[in-house]
Each structure stands twice: as structure tokens, then as C-alpha cells.
């Protein structure tokens, strides 16, 4: 909570609040759409559901030494970060099902861990051995 150390930026913090909380609309929309996709498509693909509770933690909002606003902010950040991790896992499992080719290596791109199971980019022989019967 670095913002607590600098009282000279209170106006800046207040000005930024509408932009921060406006994102809540899009987070909720993402949550609804990713959950609809997850619940409909995963059974069709034969994939196991991602356990939502593994990605959401709301423990910080229970700390008695935080103000109500700080607790609300902790809930908001916990929800947003948890949702991003949850959605990322759903998308990763989708990618594992539909695609098995690593990305071309360039720049500072960090491939997700599950890409280690994919065949190398531009390796047709490995692709055919793994996926064509």
C-alpha cells in the first residue's frame, strides 16, 4: 500500500478512481462470458472444469486493521487478479486442446509453461508424429 506513504498525491488518487472502478464493468462481463464458455464448451471437449476457488482469495479484506475503503479495494484487486488467473487457466486448457504448436521464438515473449508440451514451431515432422494418425 505504497499510496499511504505519499499524502501529496491524494488528488491524483481521487482522479484515477473512476478509471480504476470503470474496469469493474469489464471484469464482470469477462467473468460472465468466460464462465458461460467454460461450462458449455469444456464438457463438449471432454475437458475437466477449472476449479474457480483455486484462483480467488479474499482473505485480505478480513483484516481488522484496514479501513472499509481499504478492505473494498482489497476485494476489488483480489477479484480482478483472481479472475485473470482463472481466465488464463481456462484459455490455456483451451489452447492445449485446440493447438499444440509453440510460438516462434522472438523478442522477450515468455511462453506459458504448458507450451513445453507443444511441438516446436516450424517442425512439421514432430507435428505429424504427435498429431496425425
Secondary structure, 3 states (H helix, E strand, C coil): CHHHHCHHHHHHHHHHHHHHHHHHHHHHHHHHHHHHHHHHHHHHHCCCCCCHHHCCCCCHHHCCCCCHHHHHHHHHHHHHHHHHHHHHHHHHHHHHHHCCECCCCCCCCCCCHHHHHCECCCCHHHHHHHHCC
